[in-house]
Amino acid sequence: MRFIIYLVLAYVAYRVLKAVIRPKDRISRSENGGVIDEMVQDPQCKTYIPRRQAIEKTIDGKTYHFCSDACASKFLQEGKMGSA
């Protein structure tokens, strides 16, 4: 019986130490509890990415969000070829 109690105490101590040493990443939340960062879609590859990680480009007065510089370049090239 003592062995089981020691085992449970060791597990609880492990969990407490783990929480203290390596806290979980904190997610920013708005006042009403929702997540602040929103997902935006890359118009080129249709991938959803967090707005804060997106590469933002303003083209002809409209703002686009891209997952990478490669997608942004490809979008610009195809857009110019389509309008020519």
C-alpha positions in Angstrom: 0.0 0.0 0.0 2.9 2.4 0.8 4.4 1.7 -2.6 1.2 3.0 -4.3 1.2 6.1 -2.2 4.8 6.8 -3.0 4.2 6.2 -6.6 1.3 8.7 -6.7 3.3 11.3 -4.7 6.2 10.9 -7.2 3.9 11.4 -10.1 2.3 14.5 -8.6 5.8 15.9 -7.8 6.8 15.2 -11.4 3.8 17.1 -12.8 4.4 20.1 -10.6 8.1 20.3 -11.5 7.3 19.9 -15.2 4.8 22.8 -15.0 7.2 25.0 -13.1 10.3 24.3 -15.3 8.6 24.4 -18.7 5.4 26.5 -18.7 3.1 26.2 -21.6 3.1 28.8 -24.3 0.8 31.6 -23.6 -1.9 32.5 -26.2 -2.9 36.1 -26.4 -6.6 36.6 -25.8 -8.8 39.6 -26.2 -11.0 41.1 -23.4 -13.9 38.7 -24.1 -11.6 35.6 -24.1 -11.2 35.1 -27.8 -7.9 34.6 -29.5 -6.4 37.9 -30.8 -4.6 36.5 -33.8 -6.7 35.5 -36.8 -6.0 33.2 -39.7 -5.7 34.7 -43.2 -5.6 32.9 -46.5 -2.7 33.2 -49.0 -4.4 34.1 -52.3 -1.7 32.2 -54.3 -1.5 28.7 -52.6 -4.7 29.0 -50.5 -2.9 28.1 -47.3 -4.2 29.6 -44.0 -1.6 31.2 -41.8 -1.7 33.4 -38.6 -1.9 37.1 -39.5 1.2 37.9 -37.4 3.3 35.4 -39.4 2.0 36.5 -42.8 3.9 38.6 -45.3 1.7 41.5 -46.0 1.8 43.2 -49.4 -0.4 46.1 -50.7 -1.2 45.7 -54.4 -3.3 48.3 -56.2 -4.6 49.6 -52.8 -5.7 46.1 -51.6 -3.8 44.3 -48.8 -2.9 40.6 -49.4 -1.3 38.2 -46.9 1.2 35.6 -48.1 2.8 32.5 -46.4 6.1 33.2 -48.1 8.0 35.6 -50.4 7.9 32.9 -53.1 4.1 32.9 -53.1 4.0 36.8 -53.1 6.4 36.9 -56.1 4.4 34.2 -58.0 1.1 36.1 -57.3 2.6 39.3 -58.6 4.0 37.6 -61.8 0.7 35.9 -62.5 -1.3 39.1 -61.8 0.8 41.1 -64.2 0.6 38.4 -66.9 -3.2 38.2 -66.5 -3.7 42.0 -66.9 -1.4 42.3 -69.9 
